Amino acid sequence: MPQCYNPSMLREYPHLRILFLSYVCAIVLFFFLGPEFFHSLVAPLGIGGIFIVGMMYSYSFTLSLGALLLPAFLDQYSPAVIAIFGGLGGTFADMTMFQLVKSNLKQEMKSLAKTNFMKVIRKLPLMKFDWFRDILGAILIASPLPDEVGIAVMASAHLSENAFRLIALIANVVGIYLLVTAAAAIY
C-alpha cells in the first residue's frame, strides 16, 4: 500500500512548503485584519499600487495577498484598468521567474519531475506537443494558481523570451480581469 504522507517531502520541496504556508498566513491575516485594512493599505498607491499588486499576484508566496488586494482598487478604477496595469506587473514578475526557472530551480524541478504524478502527466499524449504545453502554461498563469507552475510548463517547451512575454501578458491581463470582475459582482 502506498504511503500517503512522506516526511522527506517537506525537505525535498521547500518552495512548495512555503507556498502552502503563505496561503495559510494570507487567510489568517485577511480573517483578523479584514478587507478594509488591505484597502487602506494599497488604494493610496494608485496605478503604481496596481502594478505592484499585479507582481504579487504572480509570485506564489504573495499570490493569495495579491488576489485579496487587486479588488481593493475597484472603487477607483475599472476592471479593465486594473487588469492592464496588474497584468503588466504580473508579466514583469513572470519574466523574472522565467529566468529563475530556466537557471536556479532546475534541480527542484528535476526532483519533482521524478514523482509518480509527474510521470503520469508526461505520458499524456498531448504533453508531447510544445504548443499544448504553451496553452496549458498560459491557462495556469491566468488562473489563481502559482505562476511558477505555468512558467515551468512553458519553459519545458523551450519557448523564446519574446513569445513567453506576450503569452504571459495576455494570460495575466485575462486572469486579473476575470478575478476583478468576479469580485465586483460579489461586492
Contacts in CASP RR format, 6 or more apart in sequence:
PFRMAT RR
TARGET T0000
AUTHOR 0000-0000-0000
METHOD contacts of the structure
MODEL  1
MPQCYNPSMLREYPHLRILFLSYVCAIVLFFFLGPEFFHSLVAPLGIGGI
FIVGMMYSYSFTLSLGALLLPAFLDQYSPAVIAIFGGLGGTFADMTMFQL
VKSNLKQEMKSLAKTNFMKVIRKLPLMKFDWFRDILGAILIASPLPDEVG
IAVMASAHLSENAFRLIALIANVVGIYLLVTAAAAIY
10 17 0 8 1.000
12 111 0 8 1.000
13 108 0 8 1.000
13 111 0 8 1.000
13 112 0 8 1.000
14 108 0 8 1.000
15 60 0 8 1.000
15 105 0 8 1.000
15 108 0 8 1.000
15 148 0 8 1.000
18 60 0 8 1.000
18 61 0 8 1.000
19 60 0 8 1.000
19 61 0 8 1.000
19 146 0 8 1.000
22 60 0 8 1.000
22 61 0 8 1.000
22 62 0 8 1.000
22 63 0 8 1.000
22 64 0 8 1.000
23 64 0 8 1.000
26 64 0 8 1.000
26 65 0 8 1.000
26 68 0 8 1.000
27 64 0 8 1.000
29 65 0 8 1.000
30 38 0 8 1.000
30 68 0 8 1.000
35 68 0 8 1.000
35 72 0 8 1.000
38 65 0 8 1.000
38 68 0 8 1.000
38 69 0 8 1.000
38 72 0 8 1.000
39 72 0 8 1.000
39 75 0 8 1.000
41 69 0 8 1.000
41 72 0 8 1.000
42 49 0 8 1.000
42 52 0 8 1.000
42 53 0 8 1.000
42 69 0 8 1.000
42 72 0 8 1.000
42 73 0 8 1.000
43 72 0 8 1.000
43 73 0 8 1.000
43 75 0 8 1.000
43 76 0 8 1.000
45 52 0 8 1.000
46 73 0 8 1.000
46 76 0 8 1.000
46 77 0 8 1.000
47 77 0 8 1.000
47 81 0 8 1.000
47 85 0 8 1.000
48 85 0 8 1.000
49 73 0 8 1.000
50 70 0 8 1.000
50 73 0 8 1.000
50 77 0 8 1.000
50 81 0 8 1.000
50 82 0 8 1.000
50 85 0 8 1.000
50 86 0 8 1.000
51 85 0 8 1.000
51 86 0 8 1.000
51 88 0 8 1.000
51 89 0 8 1.000
51 92 0 8 1.000
52 89 0 8 1.000
53 66 0 8 1.000
53 69 0 8 1.000
53 70 0 8 1.000
53 73 0 8 1.000
53 86 0 8 1.000
54 66 0 8 1.000
54 70 0 8 1.000
54 85 0 8 1.000
54 86 0 8 1.000
54 87 0 8 1.000
54 89 0 8 1.000
54 90 0 8 1.000
54 93 0 8 1.000
54 172 0 8 1.000
54 176 0 8 1.000
55 86 0 8 1.000
55 89 0 8 1.000
55 90 0 8 1.000
55 92 0 8 1.000
55 93 0 8 1.000
56 62 0 8 1.000
56 63 0 8 1.000
56 65 0 8 1.000
56 66 0 8 1.000
56 69 0 8 1.000
56 93 0 8 1.000
57 63 0 8 1.000
57 66 0 8 1.000
57 67 0 8 1.000
57 70 0 8 1.000
57 86 0 8 1.000
57 90 0 8 1.000
57 172 0 8 1.000
57 176 0 8 1.000
57 179 0 8 1.000
58 89 0 8 1.000
58 90 0 8 1.000
58 93 0 8 1.000
58 94 0 8 1.000
58 97 0 8 1.000
58 141 0 8 1.000
58 147 0 8 1.000
58 172 0 8 1.000
59 93 0 8 1.000
59 97 0 8 1.000
59 146 0 8 1.000
59 147 0 8 1.000
60 146 0 8 1.000
60 147 0 8 1.000
60 148 0 8 1.000
63 144 0 8 1.000
63 145 0 8 1.000
63 146 0 8 1.000
63 147 0 8 1.000
67 144 0 8 1.000
67 179 0 8 1.000
70 82 0 8 1.000
70 86 0 8 1.000
70 176 0 8 1.000
70 179 0 8 1.000
70 180 0 8 1.000
70 183 0 8 1.000
71 179 0 8 1.000
71 180 0 8 1.000
71 183 0 8 1.000
71 184 0 8 1.000
71 187 0 8 1.000
73 82 0 8 1.000
73 180 0 8 1.000
74 82 0 8 1.000
74 180 0 8 1.000
74 183 0 8 1.000
74 184 0 8 1.000
74 187 0 8 1.000
79 177 0 8 1.000
79 180 0 8 1.000
79 181 0 8 1.000
79 184 0 8 1.000
80 177 0 8 1.000
82 176 0 8 1.000
82 177 0 8 1.000
82 180 0 8 1.000
83 173 0 8 1.000
83 174 0 8 1.000
83 175 0 8 1.000
83 176 0 8 1.000
83 177 0 8 1.000
83 180 0 8 1.000
84 173 0 8 1.000
86 172 0 8 1.000
86 173 0 8 1.000
86 176 0 8 1.000
87 169 0 8 1.000
87 172 0 8 1.000
87 173 0 8 1.000
87 176 0 8 1.000
88 169 0 8 1.000
88 172 0 8 1.000
89 172 0 8 1.000
90 147 0 8 1.000
90 168 0 8 1.000
90 172 0 8 1.000
91 165 0 8 1.000
91 168 0 8 1.000
91 169 0 8 1.000
91 172 0 8 1.000
93 147 0 8 1.000
94 141 0 8 1.000
94 147 0 8 1.000
94 151 0 8 1.000
94 164 0 8 1.000
94 168 0 8 1.000
94 172 0 8 1.000
95 161 0 8 1.000
95 164 0 8 1.000
95 165 0 8 1.000
95 168 0 8 1.000
97 147 0 8 1.000
97 148 0 8 1.000
97 151 0 8 1.000
98 151 0 8 1.000
98 154 0 8 1.000
98 155 0 8 1.000
98 161 0 8 1.000
98 164 0 8 1.000
98 168 0 8 1.000
101 109 0 8 1.000
101 148 0 8 1.000
101 151 0 8 1.000
101 152 0 8 1.000
101 155 0 8 1.000
102 155 0 8 1.000
105 148 0 8 1.000
105 152 0 8 1.000
109 152 0 8 1.000
112 118 0 8 1.000
113 122 0 8 1.000
121 127 0 8 1.000
126 132 0 8 1.000
127 133 0 8 1.000
130 157 0 8 1.000
130 158 0 8 1.000
130 159 0 8 1.000
131 157 0 8 1.000
133 153 0 8 1.000
133 154 0 8 1.000
133 156 0 8 1.000
133 157 0 8 1.000
134 154 0 8 1.000
134 157 0 8 1.000
134 159 0 8 1.000
134 163 0 8 1.000
134 167 0 8 1.000
136 150 0 8 1.000
136 153 0 8 1.000
137 149 0 8 1.000
137 150 0 8 1.000
137 151 0 8 1.000
137 153 0 8 1.000
137 154 0 8 1.000
137 167 0 8 1.000
137 171 0 8 1.000
138 150 0 8 1.000
138 154 0 8 1.000
138 167 0 8 1.000
138 168 0 8 1.000
138 170 0 8 1.000
138 171 0 8 1.000
139 171 0 8 1.000
140 147 0 8 1.000
140 149 0 8 1.000
140 150 0 8 1.000
140 153 0 8 1.000
141 147 0 8 1.000
141 150 0 8 1.000
141 151 0 8 1.000
141 167 0 8 1.000
141 168 0 8 1.000
141 171 0 8 1.000
141 172 0 8 1.000
142 171 0 8 1.000
142 172 0 8 1.000
142 174 0 8 1.000
142 175 0 8 1.000
142 178 0 8 1.000
143 175 0 8 1.000
144 179 0 8 1.000
147 168 0 8 1.000
151 164 0 8 1.000
151 168 0 8 1.000
154 164 0 8 1.000
154 167 0 8 1.000
159 167 0 8 1.000
END
